[in-house]
Amino acid sequence: MEGEQLQGDRSHQPRRAPEHIPRWVVKAMALFVAMLGGLVVLGWLVERLRGLLVMLLISVFLSLALEPAVNRLERMGVRRGLGTGLVFLALLAGSGVFAFAIGAALSSQLQSFIDEAPGYIADIEEWTNDTFGIELDTDQLVAEFREGGAATRLATYLAGNLVGLGTTVLNLLFQLLAIGLFTFYLIADGPRLRRAVCSLLPPQRQRQVLTVWDLAIEKTGGYIYSRGLLALISFIFHWIVFSIIGIPFPAPLAMWVGLISQFIPVVGTYIAGALPILIALLDDPTSGLWVAIVVFAYQQIENYLLVPPITAHTMEMHPAVAFGAVIAGGSILGPAGALLALPAAATGQAFVSSLVQHHDVVDDDLTRDVYGESHQREKDAKRRRRWRRRSSTSGE
């Protein structure tokens, strides 16, 4: 009876409704899965389109650097498309002159080295025999090299690599052509592109976009101006000194040092100095030593006397920040990232400075204005006032 009574009581107890997962949890999980899938797809696309994205970034950098010249021609009455073409022709002409001068110097020096190679080999043979007391016969070594099949294997290896070399050259030419086309259209249709972007945004956002765009053009142009001026000074200095030392082709080698040392970050100095040192060593070891001393000494003069006043009003970036930006850009995008890192970091720094409020610093030995930072704060204040005027104008 008691068991039946308990069973009857249980039958009359209300059943619990099955527990349901809250709808917001389901939505959050679905959103998380969708975002995770989107990130995976985005990463896959970025990896697949890495080459195209790098070309686009280089094109954007070149368009920002060349647009001031096109705008100046447009204000003089030249149509924008024609002005862009003229700027491109000037750039191609300068690049052609540079490539021809360096190519002529290298080919002539290589031919001279080939002509004098037997004398070098004889000197090495004599020095080796006298120093180590061995009987080294270079003619016998050459005969064994040919008869042993090593020459045939070397020729086969080089012939097989010619196909890969040709493919690499064609790929490089295609990339240069694509970058040129992207850059041309970004400059020629710059106003139309900016109008298309701004038409998608409210007036306040439009002003912000235009301010960032203006800062990017200003900083990239300042970067090109400062690098170009330093390259010109370096070219003149090395041309004079190389002529005094008497190394072959002083003007092309000075041009090489000026351009490569300024426009290739971090390692450009070493690449620029290696070529004239090598050519001078082939001509005269003493001249090579003097060239190495001159290149090293000029780098110290440039770093401590020329760079600070020239870049103070263009890049306005601490050397440590610039160095870190170059390393970060190179780690992300390789050589292209290292080249684009400085103007990109300068643009970001200028934009943040235009938004952040700065205060006067108390006078103390620990806060001495050694690098003219008060002047920089004044420029930041002017930029903030310009930003507020633009914002108030767009609000009205």
Residue pairs with C-beta under 8 A, 6 or more apart in sequence:
46 53
51 175
54 333
54 334
54 336
55 175
55 178
55 179
55 182
56 182
57 333
57 336
57 340
58 179
58 336
58 339
58 340
59 179
59 182
59 183
59 186
60 186
61 220
61 339
61 340
61 343
62 179
62 183
63 183
63 186
63 187
63 190
64 216
64 217
64 220
64 221
64 343
65 220
65 221
65 223
65 224
66 84
66 87
66 91
66 183
66 187
67 187
67 190
67 217
68 217
68 221
69 83
69 87
70 80
70 83
70 84
70 87
70 187
70 188
70 190
73 83
73 86
73 87
74 80
74 83
78 86
80 187
80 188
80 190
80 191
81 188
84 184
84 187
84 188
85 184
87 187
88 180
88 184
98 255
98 259
101 249
101 251
101 252
101 255
102 252
102 255
102 256
104 249
104 252
105 248
105 249
105 252
105 253
105 279
108 248
108 249
109 248
109 249
109 279
109 282
109 283
112 248
112 282
113 282
121 138
122 138
125 136
125 137
125 138
128 134
128 136
129 135
129 136
145 151
186 193
194 209
194 210
194 213
197 209
198 206
198 209
198 210
201 209
203 394
203 395
204 391
204 394
204 395
206 394
207 390
207 391
207 393
207 394
210 390
211 351
211 354
211 387
211 390
212 347
212 351
215 347
215 350
215 351
215 354
216 343
216 347
218 350
219 314
219 315
219 343
219 346
219 347
219 350
220 343
220 347
222 313
222 314
222 315
222 346
223 314
223 315
223 342
223 343
223 346
225 314
226 310
226 311
226 314
226 315
227 262
227 263
228 262
229 310
230 258
230 262
230 302
230 306
230 307
230 310
231 258
231 259
231 261
231 262
231 263
232 258
233 258
233 302
233 306
234 254
234 257
234 258
234 261
234 262
234 298
234 302
235 254
235 255
235 257
235 258
235 259
236 254
237 254
237 298
238 250
238 253
238 254
238 257
238 258
238 276
238 294
238 295
238 298
239 250
239 251
239 254
239 255
241 294
242 250
242 253
242 254
242 276
242 291
242 294
243 250
245 280
245 287
245 290
245 291
245 294
246 284
246 287
247 253
247 276
247 279
247 280
247 283
247 284
247 287
247 291
248 279
248 283
249 279
253 275
253 276
253 279
254 276
256 272
256 275
256 276
257 272
257 273
257 275
257 276
257 295
258 272
259 272
260 268
260 271
260 272
261 268
261 269
261 271
261 272
261 273
261 299
262 268
263 339
264 271
264 272
264 335
264 339
265 326
265 330
265 338
265 339
265 341
265 342
266 323
266 326
266 327
266 330
266 338
269 299
272 295
273 291
273 292
273 295
273 296
273 299
276 291
276 295
277 288
277 291
277 292
277 295
278 288
280 287
280 288
280 290
280 291
281 287
281 288
282 288
308 371
311 317
312 372
315 322
315 342
315 346
316 346
316 349
316 350
316 376
316 379
317 325
317 342
317 345
317 346
317 349
321 345
321 349
322 342
322 345
325 341
325 342
325 344
325 345
326 338
326 341
326 342
327 338
328 337
328 341
329 337
329 338
329 339
329 340
329 341
329 344
330 337
330 338
330 341
331 337
333 340
350 383
353 380
353 383
354 380
354 383
354 384
354 386
354 387
355 384
355 387
356 380
357 384
358 377
358 380
358 381
361 367
